[in-house]
Amino acid sequence: MRNIVIIGSGAGGTMVAANLRKELNGDWHITIIDRDPRHHFQSGYLFIPFGIYSPTDIVRPKRDFIPQGVEFVVGEVTRIDTEQRRVETAGGDFFNYDWLVIATGCRIVPDEIEGMMDAWRQDVFDFYTLDGAIALRKKLKYFSSGKVVLNIAEFPFKCPIAPLEFVFMADWFFTVNGVRDKVEIEFVTPLDNVFTKPIAASALKEFANRKKIKITPFFDLARVNAKEKTIESHKGDKVGYDVLVAIPPNFGDKAIMDSGMGDPMGYVQVDKHTLKAQNFDRVFVLGDGANVPTSKAGSVAHYMSYTVVQNLVREIDGYEALPGFDGHATCFLASGFEKAILLDFNYDVEPLQGSFPFPGLGPFSLLDETFGNYWGKMMFKWVYWNLMMKGLDLPLEAQFNMAGKLRQAAA
């Protein structure tokens, strides 16, 4: 019997396992390995600090989503031997593969920044982990005056719109609690604007200005001064805070780094269209662990999964992989007051205004702040648990589509 091993059972790995099981016959044994038996709806982390979600809303057993006929192994992968085509775990087990799928995601590394750990989860918090989101909830619950600073340490990091989403939601949270006039919110970024894409950045900055959120660009974080409650740039500029919400450096999985498969930050180099690992035979990569030039987000892993399954099956059948992935990303940004903003883009086309997914009908509006978008954002949790994680198709195209986009917005 031939073997496919999938490392990582987050969104990407789970969807690949489900669709491969449909495509391949019983001659193939599929094994999926992950260190955590619990599946996290990661985009829900951001709602925990504001009391909208609790941990029970966003965590479920991974076995609930592993398709029948796929072996699920709870274990920590420590090394990948691409020459012997073998995966090793901390428990001493070995898994041989004919093809390997890497879906290991990425992780925050706050100790990469001088001083960040000195007040970690006391005055310095993250919301990119479940524990961090819970700790931040406790801090913000009774916060009634002072300065909240969100700082992005460096790029790349998971879900590039999430920092903006946080400050927009913070504006709403402090407003409904009656203390917004006593709380200053500042968004500090190494970019020249609030987002990487110019058209979207201009629109999102205008939303931030309306919400009276201060934007501090070109801030290359050097250190956190926990005692004086400031962050300092390499140029010596300082920003004070009462609560620091940090987006620390993001690295790839340690096993990728220890196996010599990643770049200096632990991301695997892949062909950005076929998703084949560039330097390793019979290896495909999807999700946050790949170094493709698009967002590290759940929608991207979803769209990537179709290309990975198609190309892996093509290689099994003796055909070359096709350039099927175009960098497509679809991102809802909750902006508070039961509204949200929607972005849809790919490698070559940045977010534009228009309607999505159906031209003229929507029901969602692109680069606009609407209740309909908020409805889509909040409904997505149900879609995630009941459709995506079970390998069921959504009425969305994996390939980016210009239908419904206003082309003149690009001028």
C-alpha positions as a Markdown table, in Angstrom:
| # | Residue | x | y | z |
|---|---|---|---|---|
| 1 | Met | 0.0 | 0.0 | 0.0 |
| 2 | Arg | 1.2 | 3.5 | -0.9 |
| 3 | Asn | 1.2 | 6.3 | 1.7 |
| 4 | Ile | 0.4 | 10.0 | 1.8 |
| 5 | Val | 1.4 | 11.8 | 5.0 |
| 6 | Ile | -0.1 | 15.2 | 5.9 |
| 7 | Ile | 1.6 | 17.2 | 8.6 |
| 8 | Gly | -0.9 | 19.5 | 10.3 |
| 9 | Ser | -4.6 | 19.2 | 10.7 |
| 10 | Gly | -5.7 | 22.8 | 10.7 |
| 11 | Ala | -8.0 | 24.1 | 8.0 |
| 12 | Gly | -5.6 | 23.4 | 5.1 |
| 13 | Gly | -4.5 | 19.9 | 6.2 |
| 14 | Thr | -8.0 | 18.8 | 7.1 |
| 15 | Met | -9.5 | 19.9 | 3.8 |
| 16 | Val | -6.8 | 18.2 | 1.8 |
| 17 | Ala | -7.3 | 15.0 | 3.7 |
| 18 | Ala | -11.0 | 15.0 | 3.1 |
| 19 | Asn | -10.7 | 15.7 | -0.6 |
| 20 | Leu | -7.8 | 13.2 | -1.2 |
| 21 | Arg | -9.9 | 10.5 | 0.4 |
| 22 | Lys | -12.6 | 11.2 | -2.1 |
| 23 | Glu | -10.2 | 11.2 | -5.1 |
| 24 | Leu | -8.1 | 8.1 | -4.2 |
| 25 | Asn | -9.0 | 4.5 | -4.0 |
| 26 | Gly | -8.2 | 2.0 | -1.2 |
| 27 | Asp | -4.7 | 1.4 | -2.4 |
| 28 | Trp | -3.7 | 4.6 | -0.7 |
| 29 | His | -3.2 | 5.0 | 3.0 |
| 30 | Ile | -3.6 | 8.6 | 4.2 |
| 31 | Thr | -2.2 | 9.7 | 7.6 |
| 32 | Ile | -2.6 | 13.1 | 9.1 |
| 33 | Ile | -0.3 | 14.1 | 12.1 |
| 34 | Asp | -0.8 | 16.9 | 14.5 |
| 35 | Arg | 0.5 | 17.8 | 18.0 |
| 36 | Asp | -2.9 | 19.1 | 19.2 |
| 37 | Pro | -6.0 | 17.0 | 19.4 |
| 38 | Arg | -8.2 | 20.1 | 19.4 |
| 39 | His | -9.2 | 22.1 | 16.3 |
| 40 | His | -9.2 | 25.9 | 16.7 |
| 41 | Phe | -11.4 | 28.2 | 14.6 |
| 42 | Gln | -8.5 | 30.7 | 14.6 |
| 43 | Ser | -10.3 | 33.7 | 13.2 |
| 44 | Gly | -12.5 | 33.5 | 16.3 |
| 45 | Tyr | -9.6 | 34.4 | 18.6 |
| 46 | Leu | -10.1 | 38.1 | 17.9 |
| 47 | Phe | -13.7 | 38.0 | 19.2 |
| 48 | Ile | -12.7 | 36.6 | 22.6 |
| 49 | Pro | -11.1 | 39.8 | 24.0 |
| 50 | Phe | -14.4 | 41.6 | 23.4 |
| 51 | Gly | -16.6 | 39.0 | 25.0 |
| 52 | Ile | -18.3 | 38.0 | 21.7 |
| 53 | Tyr | -17.0 | 34.4 | 21.6 |
| 54 | Ser | -15.8 | 32.1 | 24.4 |
| 55 | Pro | -13.3 | 29.3 | 24.0 |
| 56 | Thr | -16.1 | 26.8 | 23.7 |
| 57 | Asp | -17.3 | 28.5 | 20.5 |
| 58 | Ile | -14.0 | 28.1 | 18.7 |
| 59 | Val | -12.5 | 24.8 | 19.9 |
| 60 | Arg | -13.7 | 21.3 | 18.9 |
| 61 | Pro | -12.0 | 17.8 | 18.8 |
| 62 | Lys | -10.1 | 17.3 | 15.6 |
| 63 | Arg | -11.3 | 13.8 | 15.3 |
| 64 | Asp | -14.8 | 15.2 | 14.6 |
| 65 | Phe | -13.4 | 16.4 | 11.2 |
| 66 | Ile | -11.0 | 13.7 | 10.2 |
| 67 | Pro | -12.7 | 11.8 | 7.3 |
| 68 | Gln | -13.5 | 8.1 | 7.5 |
| 69 | Gly | -10.6 | 6.1 | 6.1 |
| 70 | Val | -7.9 | 8.7 | 7.2 |
| 71 | Glu | -5.6 | 7.8 | 10.1 |
| 72 | Phe | -5.2 | 10.6 | 12.6 |
| 73 | Val | -2.1 | 10.6 | 14.7 |
| 74 | Val | -1.6 | 12.9 | 17.7 |
| 75 | Gly | 2.1 | 13.5 | 17.9 |
| 76 | Glu | 4.7 | 16.2 | 17.4 |
| 77 | Val | 6.7 | 15.9 | 14.2 |
| 78 | Thr | 10.4 | 16.6 | 14.9 |
| 79 | Arg | 12.1 | 15.8 | 11.6 |
| 80 | Ile | 11.3 | 15.3 | 8.0 |
| 81 | Asp | 13.8 | 13.2 | 6.0 |
| 82 | Thr | 13.0 | 14.0 | 2.4 |
| 83 | Glu | 15.7 | 11.7 | 1.0 |
| 84 | Gln | 14.3 | 8.6 | 2.8 |
| 85 | Arg | 10.8 | 10.0 | 2.5 |
| 86 | Arg | 10.1 | 9.6 | 6.2 |
| 87 | Val | 8.5 | 11.7 | 9.0 |
| 88 | Glu | 9.7 | 11.3 | 12.6 |
| 89 | Thr | 7.8 | 12.2 | 15.7 |
| 90 | Ala | 8.8 | 13.0 | 19.3 |
| 91 | Gly | 7.4 | 9.6 | 20.4 |
| 92 | Gly | 9.9 | 7.8 | 18.2 |
| 93 | Asp | 7.4 | 6.7 | 15.5 |
| 94 | Phe | 8.3 | 6.8 | 11.8 |
| 95 | Phe | 5.9 | 7.4 | 9.0 |
| 96 | Asn | 7.1 | 6.6 | 5.4 |
| 97 | Tyr | 5.5 | 8.5 | 2.6 |
| 98 | Asp | 5.2 | 8.4 | -1.2 |
| 99 | Trp | 3.9 | 12.0 | -1.2 |
| 100 | Leu | 4.0 | 14.5 | 1.6 |
| 101 | Val | 1.7 | 17.5 | 2.3 |
| 102 | Ile | 3.0 | 20.1 | 4.7 |
| 103 | Ala | 0.3 | 22.2 | 6.4 |
| 104 | Thr | 2.1 | 23.2 | 9.6 |
| 105 | Gly | 1.1 | 26.8 | 9.8 |
| 106 | Cys | 3.1 | 29.5 | 11.6 |
| 107 | Arg | 3.6 | 30.6 | 15.2 |
| 108 | Ile | 4.2 | 33.8 | 17.1 |
| 109 | Val | 7.7 | 34.2 | 18.6 |
| 110 | Pro | 7.5 | 37.1 | 21.0 |
| 111 | Asp | 11.0 | 36.4 | 22.5 |
| 112 | Glu | 12.5 | 37.6 | 19.2 |
| 113 | Ile | 11.8 | 41.1 | 20.4 |
| 114 | Glu | 13.9 | 42.5 | 23.1 |
| 115 | Gly | 11.9 | 43.1 | 26.3 |
| 116 | Met | 8.6 | 41.8 | 25.0 |
| 117 | Met | 8.5 | 38.9 | 27.4 |
| 118 | Asp | 9.2 | 41.2 | 30.4 |
| 119 | Ala | 5.5 | 42.1 | 30.7 |
| 120 | Trp | 4.0 | 39.3 | 28.6 |
| 121 | Arg | 0.3 | 38.9 | 29.4 |
| 122 | Gln | 0.6 | 41.5 | 32.1 |
| 123 | Asp | 0.6 | 44.7 | 30.0 |
| 124 | Val | 1.7 | 43.1 | 26.7 |
| 125 | Phe | -0.8 | 40.8 | 25.0 |
| 126 | Asp | -1.4 | 38.9 | 21.8 |
| 127 | Phe | -4.7 | 37.6 | 20.3 |
| 128 | Tyr | -3.2 | 35.2 | 17.9 |
| 129 | Thr | -3.3 | 32.3 | 20.4 |
| 130 | Leu | -6.2 | 31.1 | 22.5 |
| 131 | Asp | -4.4 | 31.7 | 25.8 |
| 132 | Gly | -3.4 | 35.2 | 24.6 |
| 133 | Ala | -7.0 | 36.1 | 23.6 |
| 134 | Ile | -8.3 | 34.9 | 27.0 |
| 135 | Ala | -5.7 | 36.9 | 28.9 |
| 136 | Leu | -6.5 | 40.0 | 26.8 |
| 137 | Arg | -10.2 | 39.6 | 27.6 |
| 138 | Lys | -9.4 | 39.8 | 31.3 |
| 139 | Lys | -7.3 | 42.9 | 30.8 |
| 140 | Leu | -9.9 | 44.8 | 28.6 |
| 141 | Lys | -13.0 | 43.7 | 30.4 |
| 142 | Tyr | -12.7 | 46.6 | 33.0 |
| 143 | Phe | -10.3 | 48.8 | 31.1 |
| 144 | Ser | -11.9 | 52.3 | 31.4 |
| 145 | Ser | -9.2 | 54.8 | 30.6 |
| 146 | Gly | -5.7 | 55.0 | 29.1 |
| 147 | Lys | -3.9 | 54.2 | 25.8 |
| 148 | Val | -4.2 | 50.9 | 23.8 |
| 149 | Val | -1.5 | 50.5 | 21.3 |
| 150 | Leu | -1.5 | 47.8 | 18.6 |
| 151 | Asn | 1.9 | 47.2 | 17.2 |
| 152 | Ile | 3.0 | 45.1 | 14.2 |
| 153 | Ala | 6.6 | 44.0 | 14.7 |
| 154 | Glu | 7.4 | 42.8 | 11.2 |
| 155 | Phe | 6.2 | 41.0 | 8.1 |
| 156 | Pro | 5.0 | 38.5 | 7.2 |
| 157 | Phe | 2.4 | 37.6 | 9.8 |
| 158 | Lys | -0.9 | 35.7 | 9.9 |
| 159 | Cys | -4.0 | 37.4 | 8.6 |
| 160 | Pro | -2.8 | 40.9 | 7.7 |
| 161 | Ile | -6.2 | 42.6 | 8.2 |
| 162 | Ala | -6.6 | 41.2 | 11.8 |
| 163 | Pro | -4.7 | 44.1 | 13.4 |
| 164 | Leu | -7.0 | 46.6 | 11.8 |
| 165 | Glu | -9.9 | 44.5 | 12.7 |
| 166 | Phe | -8.8 | 44.5 | 16.3 |
| 167 | Val | -8.6 | 48.3 | 16.6 |
| 168 | Phe | -11.9 | 48.8 | 14.8 |
| 169 | Met | -13.5 | 46.4 | 17.2 |
| 170 | Ala | -11.8 | 48.1 | 20.2 |
| 171 | Asp | -13.4 | 51.4 | 19.0 |
| 172 | Trp | -16.8 | 49.7 | 19.1 |
| 173 | Phe | -16.1 | 47.9 | 22.4 |
| 174 | Phe | -15.1 | 51.1 | 24.3 |
| 175 | Thr | -17.9 | 53.1 | 22.8 |
| 176 | Val | -20.6 | 50.7 | 23.9 |
| 177 | Asn | -19.0 | 50.6 | 27.3 |
| 178 | Gly | -19.2 | 54.3 | 27.5 |
| 179 | Val | -15.5 | 55.0 | 27.9 |
| 180 | Arg | -14.3 | 55.7 | 24.3 |
| 181 | Asp | -13.7 | 59.3 | 25.1 |
| 182 | Lys | -11.2 | 58.2 | 27.8 |
| 183 | Val | -9.4 | 55.6 | 25.7 |
| 184 | Glu | -6.8 | 56.4 | 23.0 |
| 185 | Ile | -6.3 | 53.8 | 20.3 |
| 186 | Glu | -3.1 | 53.9 | 18.2 |
| 187 | Phe | -2.1 | 51.6 | 15.3 |
| 188 | Val | 1.7 | 51.4 | 15.0 |
| 189 | Thr | 3.0 | 49.7 | 11.9 |
| 190 | Pro | 6.3 | 49.3 | 9.9 |
| 191 | Leu | 4.4 | 50.0 | 6.7 |
| 192 | Asp | 3.7 | 53.4 | 5.1 |
| 193 | Asn | 0.0 | 52.8 | 5.6 |
| 194 | Val | -2.5 | 50.5 | 7.3 |
| 195 | Phe | -2.3 | 47.7 | 4.7 |
| 196 | Thr | 0.0 | 46.4 | 2.0 |
| 197 | Lys | -2.3 | 47.1 | -1.0 |
| 198 | Pro | -2.6 | 50.8 | -1.9 |
| 199 | Ile | -6.3 | 51.0 | -2.9 |
| 200 | Ala | -7.4 | 49.0 | 0.1 |
| 201 | Ala | -5.0 | 50.9 | 2.3 |
| 202 | Ser | -6.4 | 54.2 | 1.3 |
| 203 | Ala | -10.0 | 53.1 | 2.0 |
| 204 | Leu | -9.1 | 51.4 | 5.3 |
| 205 | Lys | -7.2 | 54.4 | 6.5 |
| 206 | Glu | -10.3 | 56.5 | 5.9 |
| 207 | Phe | -12.3 | 54.1 | 8.1 |
| 208 | Ala | -9.7 | 54.4 | 10.8 |
| 209 | Asn | -9.7 | 58.2 | 10.6 |
| 210 | Arg | -13.5 | 58.2 | 11.0 |
| 211 | Lys | -13.1 | 56.1 | 14.1 |
| 212 | Lys | -10.5 | 58.5 | 15.5 |
| 213 | Ile | -7.8 | 55.8 | 15.5 |
| 214 | Lys | -4.3 | 57.3 | 15.3 |
| 215 | Ile | -2.0 | 55.7 | 12.7 |
| 216 | Thr | 1.8 | 55.7 | 13.2 |
| 217 | Pro | 3.6 | 54.4 | 10.1 |
| 218 | Phe | 7.2 | 53.5 | 9.4 |
| 219 | Phe | 7.8 | 52.2 | 12.9 |
| 220 | Asp | 10.4 | 49.4 | 12.8 |
| 221 | Leu | 10.1 | 47.9 | 16.3 |
| 222 | Ala | 13.4 | 47.3 | 18.1 |
| 223 | Arg | 12.4 | 46.7 | 21.7 |
| 224 | Val | 9.7 | 46.9 | 24.3 |
| 225 | Asn | 10.5 | 48.9 | 27.5 |
| 226 | Ala | 8.3 | 47.2 | 30.0 |
| 227 | Lys | 9.1 | 49.4 | 33.0 |
| 228 | Glu | 8.4 | 52.7 | 31.2 |
| 229 | Lys | 5.6 | 51.2 | 29.1 |
| 230 | Thr | 7.0 | 52.2 | 25.7 |
| 231 | Ile | 7.9 | 50.6 | 22.4 |
| 232 | Glu | 11.0 | 51.9 | 20.7 |
| 233 | Ser | 12.0 | 51.8 | 17.0 |
| 234 | His | 15.4 | 51.2 | 15.6 |
| 235 | Lys | 15.5 | 55.0 | 14.9 |
| 236 | Gly | 14.9 | 55.7 | 18.6 |
| 237 | Asp | 11.3 | 56.8 | 18.3 |
| 238 | Lys | 9.1 | 55.9 | 21.2 |
| 239 | Val | 5.3 | 55.3 | 21.6 |
| 240 | Gly | 3.8 | 55.0 | 25.1 |
| 241 | Tyr | 1.1 | 52.5 | 26.1 |
| 242 | Asp | -1.0 | 51.3 | 29.0 |
| 243 | Val | -2.0 | 48.2 | 27.1 |
| 244 | Leu | 0.2 | 46.9 | 24.3 |
| 245 | Val | -1.4 | 44.5 | 21.8 |
| 246 | Ala | 1.5 | 43.0 | 20.0 |
| 247 | Ile | 1.8 | 41.2 | 16.7 |
| 248 | Pro | 5.1 | 39.5 | 17.3 |
| 249 | Pro | 7.3 | 38.0 | 14.6 |
| 250 | Asn | 5.8 | 35.0 | 13.0 |
| 251 | Phe | 7.9 | 32.0 | 12.2 |
| 252 | Gly | 7.2 | 28.7 | 10.5 |
| 253 | Asp | 7.1 | 25.4 | 12.3 |
| 254 | Lys | 10.2 | 24.3 | 14.3 |
| 255 | Ala | 10.2 | 20.9 | 12.6 |
| 256 | Ile | 10.6 | 22.6 | 9.2 |
| 257 | Met | 13.5 | 24.6 | 10.5 |
| 258 | Asp | 15.1 | 21.6 | 12.2 |
| 259 | Ser | 14.8 | 19.6 | 9.0 |
| 260 | Gly | 16.5 | 22.2 | 6.9 |
| 261 | Met | 13.4 | 22.7 | 4.7 |
| 262 | Gly | 12.6 | 26.3 | 5.4 |
| 263 | Asp | 14.0 | 29.8 | 4.8 |
| 264 | Pro | 15.5 | 31.6 | 7.8 |
| 265 | Met | 12.0 | 32.2 | 9.2 |
| 266 | Gly | 10.9 | 28.6 | 8.7 |
| 267 | Tyr | 8.7 | 29.0 | 5.7 |
| 268 | Val | 9.0 | 26.4 | 2.9 |
| 269 | Gln | 9.8 | 27.8 | -0.5 |
| 270 | Val | 7.2 | 26.7 | -3.0 |
| 271 | Asp | 6.2 | 27.4 | -6.6 |
| 272 | Lys | 3.5 | 30.0 | -5.9 |
| 273 | His | 1.1 | 28.6 | -8.6 |
| 274 | Thr | 1.6 | 24.8 | -8.3 |
| 275 | Leu | 2.3 | 24.8 | -4.5 |
| 276 | Lys | 5.1 | 22.2 | -5.1 |
| 277 | Ala | 8.1 | 22.6 | -2.8 |
| 278 | Gln | 10.9 | 24.0 | -4.9 |
| 279 | Asn | 13.7 | 22.0 | -3.5 |
| 280 | Phe | 12.1 | 18.7 | -2.5 |
| 281 | Asp | 10.5 | 16.0 | -4.6 |
| 282 | Arg | 6.9 | 14.8 | -4.0 |
| 283 | Val | 6.2 | 17.5 | -1.4 |
| 284 | Phe | 3.3 | 20.0 | -1.5 |
| 285 | Val | 2.8 | 22.9 | 0.9 |
| 286 | Leu | -0.2 | 25.0 | 1.7 |
| 287 | Gly | -1.4 | 27.5 | 4.3 |
| 288 | Asp | 0.6 | 29.7 | 6.5 |
| 289 | Gly | 3.8 | 27.5 | 6.3 |
| 290 | Ala | 4.3 | 28.4 | 2.6 |
| 291 | Asn | 6.3 | 31.4 | 1.5 |
| 292 | Val | 3.9 | 32.5 | -1.2 |
| 293 | Pro | 3.3 | 36.2 | -1.6 |
| 294 | Thr | -0.3 | 36.4 | -0.4 |
| 295 | Ser | -2.1 | 36.6 | 2.9 |
| 296 | Lys | -1.6 | 33.9 | 5.5 |
| 297 | Ala | -5.3 | 33.3 | 6.1 |
| 298 | Gly | -7.9 | 30.6 | 6.3 |
| 299 | Ser | -9.5 | 31.5 | 3.0 |
| 300 | Val | -6.1 | 31.2 | 1.3 |
| 301 | Ala | -5.6 | 27.7 | 2.7 |
| 302 | His | -9.1 | 26.8 | 1.6 |
| 303 | Tyr | -8.4 | 27.9 | -2.0 |
| 304 | Met | -4.9 | 26.3 | -1.9 |
| 305 | Ser | -6.3 | 22.9 | -0.9 |
| 306 | Tyr | -8.0 | 22.5 | -4.3 |
| 307 | Thr | -4.7 | 23.0 | -6.2 |
| 308 | Val | -2.8 | 20.7 | -3.8 |
| 309 | Val | -5.3 | 17.9 | -4.2 |
| 310 | Gln | -5.5 | 18.3 | -8.0 |
| 311 | Asn | -1.7 | 18.4 | -8.5 |
| 312 | Leu | -0.9 | 15.6 | -6.1 |
| 313 | Val | -3.4 | 13.3 | -7.9 |
| 314 | Arg | -2.0 | 14.4 | -11.3 |
| 315 | Glu | 1.5 | 13.5 | -10.2 |
| 316 | Ile | 0.3 | 10.1 | -9.0 |
| 317 | Asp | -1.3 | 9.6 | -12.4 |
| 318 | Gly | 2.0 | 10.5 | -14.1 |
| 319 | Tyr | 1.1 | 14.1 | -15.2 |
| 320 | Glu | 2.8 | 17.4 | -14.4 |
| 321 | Ala | 1.4 | 19.7 | -11.8 |
| 322 | Leu | -0.7 | 22.6 | -13.1 |
| 323 | Pro | -0.3 | 26.3 | -12.1 |
| 324 | Gly | -3.8 | 26.3 | -10.5 |
| 325 | Phe | -3.4 | 28.7 | -7.5 |
| 326 | Asp | -3.5 | 32.5 | -8.2 |
| 327 | Gly | -3.0 | 33.9 | -4.7 |
| 328 | His | -6.7 | 34.3 | -4.1 |
| 329 | Ala | -7.7 | 35.6 | -0.7 |
| 330 | Thr | -11.2 | 36.6 | 0.6 |
| 331 | Cys | -11.2 | 38.4 | 4.0 |
| 332 | Phe | -14.0 | 39.8 | 6.1 |
| 333 | Leu | -12.9 | 42.5 | 8.5 |
| 334 | Ala | -15.4 | 43.1 | 11.4 |
| 335 | Ser | -15.4 | 46.9 | 12.0 |
| 336 | Gly | -17.8 | 47.1 | 14.9 |
| 337 | Phe | -21.4 | 48.3 | 15.3 |
| 338 | Glu | -22.7 | 45.3 | 13.4 |
| 339 | Lys | -20.8 | 46.2 | 10.2 |
| 340 | Ala | -17.9 | 44.6 | 8.4 |
| 341 | Ile | -15.6 | 45.3 | 5.4 |
| 342 | Leu | -14.9 | 42.7 | 2.7 |
| 343 | Leu | -11.7 | 42.3 | 0.6 |
| 344 | Asp | -11.2 | 39.9 | -2.3 |
| 345 | Phe | -7.9 | 39.9 | -4.2 |
| 346 | Asn | -5.0 | 37.7 | -5.6 |
| 347 | Tyr | -1.4 | 38.0 | -6.6 |
| 348 | Asp | -2.0 | 40.4 | -9.4 |
| 349 | Val | -5.2 | 42.3 | -8.6 |
| 350 | Glu | -5.5 | 44.2 | -5.3 |
| 351 | Pro | -8.8 | 44.6 | -3.4 |
| 352 | Leu | -11.3 | 46.7 | -5.5 |
| 353 | Gln | -14.8 | 47.9 | -4.8 |
| 354 | Gly | -17.8 | 46.0 | -6.1 |
| 355 | Ser | -20.2 | 43.2 | -5.2 |
| 356 | Phe | -19.3 | 39.6 | -4.2 |
| 357 | Pro | -19.7 | 36.8 | -5.1 |
| 358 | Phe | -22.4 | 37.7 | -7.7 |
| 359 | Pro | -22.1 | 40.8 | -9.9 |
| 360 | Gly | -24.7 | 43.4 | -9.0 |
| 361 | Leu | -26.4 | 41.0 | -6.5 |
| 362 | Gly | -23.7 | 40.5 | -3.8 |
| 363 | Pro | -25.0 | 39.9 | -1.3 |
| 364 | Phe | -21.7 | 41.3 | 0.0 |
| 365 | Ser | -20.1 | 44.6 | -0.8 |
| 366 | Leu | -16.3 | 45.0 | -1.4 |
| 367 | Leu | -14.3 | 47.6 | 0.3 |
| 368 | Asp | -17.5 | 48.9 | 2.0 |
| 369 | Glu | -18.7 | 48.8 | 5.6 |
| 370 | Thr | -22.1 | 47.1 | 5.6 |
| 371 | Phe | -24.4 | 45.0 | 7.8 |
| 372 | Gly | -24.5 | 42.5 | 5.0 |
| 373 | Asn | -20.8 | 42.0 | 5.3 |
| 374 | Tyr | -21.2 | 41.6 | 9.1 |
| 375 | Trp | -23.8 | 38.9 | 8.5 |
| 376 | Gly | -21.4 | 37.1 | 6.2 |
| 377 | Lys | -18.6 | 37.4 | 8.8 |
| 378 | Met | -20.7 | 36.0 | 11.6 |
| 379 | Met | -22.2 | 33.2 | 9.5 |
| 380 | Phe | -18.7 | 32.0 | 8.5 |
| 381 | Lys | -18.2 | 30.2 | 11.8 |
| 382 | Trp | -21.2 | 27.9 | 10.9 |
| 383 | Val | -19.8 | 27.5 | 7.4 |
| 384 | Tyr | -16.4 | 26.6 | 8.8 |
| 385 | Trp | -17.6 | 23.9 | 11.2 |
| 386 | Asn | -20.3 | 22.4 | 9.0 |
| 387 | Leu | -19.0 | 22.7 | 5.5 |
| 388 | Met | -15.3 | 23.5 | 5.1 |
| 389 | Met | -14.0 | 21.2 | 7.8 |
| 390 | Lys | -16.0 | 18.3 | 6.4 |
| 391 | Gly | -14.7 | 18.7 | 2.9 |
| 392 | Leu | -17.9 | 20.0 | 1.5 |
| 393 | Asp | -17.7 | 22.5 | -1.4 |
| 394 | Leu | -18.8 | 26.1 | -1.0 |
| 395 | Pro | -20.4 | 28.2 | -3.7 |
| 396 | Leu | -17.2 | 30.1 | -4.2 |
| 397 | Glu | -14.6 | 29.8 | -6.9 |
| 398 | Ala | -11.0 | 28.9 | -5.9 |
| 399 | Gln | -9.7 | 31.1 | -8.7 |
| 400 | Phe | -10.0 | 34.9 | -8.3 |
| 401 | Asn | -12.8 | 36.4 | -10.4 |
| 402 | Met | -13.1 | 40.0 | -11.7 |
| 403 | Ala | -16.8 | 39.6 | -12.0 |
| 404 | Gly | -18.5 | 42.3 | -9.9 |
| 405 | Lys | -15.3 | 44.3 | -9.4 |
| 406 | Leu | -15.3 | 47.9 | -10.4 |
| 407 | Arg | -12.2 | 48.1 | -12.7 |
| 408 | Gln | -12.2 | 51.9 | -12.7 |
| 409 | Ala | -11.3 | 51.8 | -9.0 |
| 410 | Ala | -7.8 | 50.6 | -10.0 |
| 411 | Ala | -7.1 | 53.9 | -11.9 |
